[in-house]
Amino acid sequence: MTVAVWEGMRRRPLGFVVSGWVPRCWAFLLSGVLVGLAVLLLLVALLFVGVSLSVVGIGPSVVGGLAALVAVAVSGIPVAALERRRLRIVEPEPLPAPRGSSARTGASRWLRTRLREAATWRELAYTLVLGVVLTATGLAFAALLGLSAMLTAAPVIVWALAPETVMIIPGRAVPHPLAALPASAVGLLGLLVSAYAGGLLSGAHVWVARSLLSAREDSLRSRVVELTRSRARLADAFEAERRRIERDLHDGAQQQLVALSMTLGLAELELREQDSPAAPLVARARGEARQALDQLRSLVRGIHPQVLTDHGLPAAVGELALRNPVPVTVDIDLPHRLPTAVETTAYFTVTEALTNASKHSGADHVTVTGRLRDGTLVLDVTDDGHGGADPDAGAGLRGLADRLAILGGTLTVTSPVGGPTRLRAEVPCSA
């Protein structure tokens, strides 16, 4: 693992002393002493209270003691959050958090979740290391830095305190400021050592923090898997809702419009036989009802076509081709029905491709082919238009690409100027 401050020392070993790394490392180590001391005192106090109440107490005292011990167990979580921010003083690359936001609500559920996570115990281990080891090394560094600064300023101190006696070495008074120059030279040497020691200690601190506070690879992998699964669950829920809406429209509003159209037709016949002046109005109302029915059927097909559910992808794409304004040749040969999610995604991919070809490509003909190869559905939609299509220009293809990605699929668009435009979708059927 690369540590930024160590890399700076390696690249410019001599220039490191006068670089911005030195004050940053000093600030990091000195602030770490303050944080470490506060953490150490807090841990000691919680442990003392927890053990005392748990051992000698009864009833509510035992509960309070256990609460203090639990507080010790989770104390690493806020300390780690603070340290990830403080590490930015010497480490430009932020440490990735080992966990995402918890979906569970309530203090008890949050606590159970955190106590089961390995990251919580790694953060507690870091807190202990910070409070004991890193604080001790920080105090030693602070002593070295403070002594070096005092020795460097020795001539000024002697001059400021004159005629008082100043002794740098016990039993040997410094008579005048010039006599303190050797001490000042030692102090400068100490500051030089402090510069490099600060860089080495800061790098070691960063290394320890990365080892204990960073997200582990298995944790990141599990989070990616969970995110993928949650996206798939959302897509399934969205598709189920689409199908429910389509079913409600088909069985409800559509049937009522059919009944209304038939009733208006019967009324039109009666009025014509009576030579009523209302007959043209009823005929007009019947025509508008038929138009509304056609629009509703088109809407239902756009939500989820019934033919896709009943007969599968080839029949649904064939019906789609018959309604397309540009002639379409369909060649989809599949050995069996595909999973519902795959069929639905493939259908709407073809729908979007045909819509784009009809509106924007200037094509005279479109070809749709589909095959199942090694468990993957491969769809190709090719038109003979003028090409030059930009897949990033509209939201339709981007949305389809995202939808295919949920199933582990890919969408590729090739559209050189002059044509042809080819859209290829590959969807694993095991998704």
N, C-alpha and C positions, 0 to 999 in steps of 0.2 A: 504494500500500500504506500502511495506517495504522500508525504507530509510536506506541506507548502513551505514551512519555515526551514526544514532540513534541506529542501531543494534549493532555497535561497542561499543557504550557507554553502552548499556544494558548488553552486554556479559562481558565486562571488565571495570566496573565503576572506579576502582582504577588505573588499568594499562592504561586507556585511556590517562591520562595526559602525559605519556612518550611514547606514540605510535606515529606512523607516521601520524595519523589522525590530530593531533594538527597543525603542520605546513601547512598541506594541507588545512585545514579549514581556517586558517589565510590567506593564499595566495588567497584562493577563495573569501573570504569576502573583502579583501583589493583591489583585482583586480576588484571586483564587484563595489566598490566605484568609481573607475576610469571610468569603462564602464557606470555606472549609471549616473554620472555627465555629461559625453559626450552625452549620449542619452537625458538627460533632457535639456541640452542647445540646442541640435539640434531640439527637439520638440518645445521648446519655440520659437526659431527663425523661424521655418517653420510656426507655428501657427500665429505668429505676422505678417510675410510677407503675408501669405495667407489671413488672415482677413483684414489687411490693404488694400491690393490691391483689394480684392473682394468688399469691402464696398465703398471705396473712388475712386477707379480707374475706367477707362472706356476703352473699346476696348481691346488692348493687355494687359493692366494691369490686367483686370478682368481675362483673360485667364491665366496669370502668377499666380494670386492669387489662382485660382482653381487648377492649377497644384501643387502649394505648399500644398494645403489641401489634394489633392490626395496622394502626397508624404507622408504626415502624416499618411494617412490611410494604406499605404502599408509599412511604415517604420518598422513595427513589423516583416516583413519577414526576412530581413537581420539580425536584432537584434536577432531574435529567432534562426537563423542558428548559429550565434556566440555563443549564450548562450548554445546551445546543445553541442558545443565543449567544452566550459568552464566548464560545469557541470561535465565533465569527471574527473576533478580534485578531486571531492569528491564523485562521483557516478560512479562506475565501469560499470553499465549497461547503455548503450546508450539509449537515448529517441528516439522512432521511430518517423520519420517525419510524419506529418498528411496528406501529399499529395505526390503523385508520380510526375514524370516529366510530364509537360503539353504537349499534342500532338499538341496544337495550336501554330502557329507561328505568329510573329508580335507583336509589343508592345501593340497596342490597344486591340487585342484579348487576350493577356496574362493578361492585366490589367482587362478586363471585367471578365475573368475567376477567377482571384484572388479576386476581390471585391464581387463575388457571394459566395465565400467559407466562411463557418463559422470559419474555422481555421485561416483565415487572421485576423478576428476581435478578436479572442482569443489571437493571437500573439500581436496585438496592445494593448489589455488589459494588457498583461504581460509586454510590453514595458513601459506602464504608471506606473505599480506597481514597476518595476525595477527603473525607474527614480525618483520616489517619495518615496515610502515606503522603499524599499530595500536599496536605497542609504542612506536614513536617518538613518536606523538601522546600516548600514555599517559604517557611519561616527561616530555614537555613540560608536560602537565597536572599531573603530580605535583610538578614543580618550582614551578609557579605556586601550587599549593595549599600546598606547604610554606613557600615564601617569604611568602605572605600570612598563614599561621598564625603564623610567627615575628614578622612586623611587628606583627600584632595583639597579640601577647603581649610586645611590646617593653618597656612600662613594668614589667611583672612581672620580665622578664629583668634590666633595669637595677637594680631594687630587690634582686633576689636576688644579683646579682654585686657590689654595692657593698661596699667602696670601689674595686673593680677598675674600670678604664676600659673603657667600652663605646662602640664606634663603629658606628653604623648606616651613615653615609656615611663612606668612608675619609678620614681626616685631621680629622674633626670628632667630638670626644668628646661624649657625652651626659652632662651633669653630674648630673642627677637624674631620677627616674621621670617627673615631669610634662613634662620636655623631650622625652620619647619619645612623647607623645600624638599629634603629627602623623604619626609613623610608624605608630602604631596605627590612625589614621584611614585611611591608605593601605592597611594590611593588611585592614581591614574592607571597603574598596572591592574589594580583590583577592579576598576571599572571596565577595563578591557576584558578581564576574565569574566566579569559579570555579563558582558554583552554576549559572549559565546555560551556561557553557562545558561543564560536566560533562553537562548535559542534552543539549546539541547533539551532543557527541561520542558519548555513549551511544546516542543515536538513530541517528547515522551508523553506529555499530558494528552495531546491530540491523539496519539496512537492508542493510548488506553481508552480514551473516550470512543474512538471509532470501534474498538474491539467489543465494547460493552453496550454502547448506546445506539449504534447503527442498526438498521433493519437487516436481518439475516436473509440470505438468498431464499431459504425455504419459506420464510415469512412473506417475502415479496411474491414468491410464486403462488402461495396460497391466497394472497390478496388478489392477484391477477385472476386466478381461477374463480374466486368468489364474485369478482366484478363481472367476469364473463357469464357466469351462471345467472347473476342478477339481471344482466341485460337480456339473456335468453328468456328468463321468467317474465320480464316486462314485455318482450315481444310476443310471447305466448298469450299473456293476458290481453294485450292490445288486439291480437288476432281473434281471440275468443270474443271480445267485445264487438269487433267488426262483424263477426258471423251472427252474433245475437241481434245486432241492429238490422242486418240484412234479413234475418228470419222474421223479425217483428214487422219490418216494412212489407215483406212478401206476404205474410199471413194476415196482416192487419190493414194498413192503408191501401195496399195494392188491391186486395180483394174488395174493399169498400168502393174503390174507384171503378172496378169492374162492374159491381152491382149498380152503382150510380149510372154508369154508361148504358147498361141494359135497361134500367128504369126509364132513363131519358129517351131511349130508342122506342120503347113501348108507348110512352107519352106522345112522341112525335107521330107515330102511326095513328093513334087515336085522334090527334088534332088535325091531321091531314084528311082523315075521313070526314071530319066535321067541317072541313074548310075553315079552320080557325085562324085568325091573324097571329095567334101566339105560336103557330107551328114553326116559323123561321127562327124565333128566339130559342125554342127548345132544341131545334137542330143545331143552332150555334153553340148552345150550352153543351150538347152532346159532343160536338167537335172539340170544344175546350177540355172536356173531361177526358176524351181520348188522348189529346195532346199531353195533359197532365199525367195520364197513365203511362204514356211512352217515356216521358221524362223521368218518372219514378222508376220505371224498369231500367232505364239507363243508369240511374243513380245506384240502384241495387246491384247491377252488374259491376259498377265501379267499386262498390264496397266489398263485395265478395260474390263472384258469379256462382250461381247454383250448378252450372254445368261442370265447373271445376270440382265441386264436391261430389257430384254424381258420377262423372265419367273420366275425370283426371285431366292432366295437363295437355296432352295432344288435342283432345276434343275442345277444351277451353280456348287454346290458342287458335285452333281452326275456326271457331265461331268469331273470335276476335278479328281474324284476318278477313272474314266475310264483311264485317262492318267497317273496315279500314278504307279510307278514301283512295289510298295508293294500293295497287295490286300487290298481294303478298303470296309467296309460295312457302308453304309450311312443310317441313320434313323433320318431324319429331318421331323417333322410333325408340320406344322404351320397352324393356322386357316385362315390366310390372309397374304397379302404382308406387309412387314415391311417398316419403313421409309428408304429412300435411303441411308442415312449415316450409319444406323444400318446394313443394308444388306451388304454394301461395306466393313465395318470394320469386320463384321463376316466372310465374304468370305476370306479376306486376312489373318485373324487369322487362319482359317482352312488351307489355303495355306502354311503358315509358319510352322504350326504344322506338316503337311504331309511331307514337305521338310525335316524338322529335323528328323522325324521318318525314312524316306527313307535313309538319309545320315549317321546318327549317332547312331541310336538305335539298329540296327541289328534285327529289328522286322520282323515277318513273316505275321503279319496281323494288321490292324488298324481299329478302329471303331469310327465313327463320329455320335453323336446323338445331336439333337436340339429340344428344347421345349420352348413354351411361357408360363411362369409362373408369374401370377400377374403383367402382363405388362412388364416383363423382359425376354429377350431372354437368355436362358441358353444353352451354347454349351459345349459339352464334346468330347475331342479327346483322345482316349486311344490306346496305342500300347502294344504289348507283347514283347518288346525288353528287353535289359539287364539293363535299368534304369541308375541311377546315373547322370542324366542330370543336368547341372547347368544353371538356367535361367539367371544368370548374366554374363555368359561367352561370349555370343554373343549379337550383337546389334539388331538382328531381334526381339526377344521377348521383349526387353526393348522398342523398337519403337512401337510394338503393344500395350504394356501396357500403354504407353503415349497416343496413339491414342484412346484406350478405355477410358482412364481417361477424355479425352475431352468430351466424351458422358456420363460421370458419371459412366462408367463401371469399372470392375475389371478383372484382369487376374491372375489365380492361377495355379502354376505348382507343381505337386507332382511326384517325381521320385526317389523312394528308390533304393538302389543298388540291382540289381537282377530283377527289374521291378515290376509291369508295370509302365509306365510313363503316367500320366494323366494331360491333360491341360484343365482347365475350364475357360470359358469366360462368363461373365454376363454383359449384356448391357441393360439398361433401354430403352424401345422403345418410351418413351415420350421425349427423348433427341432431 
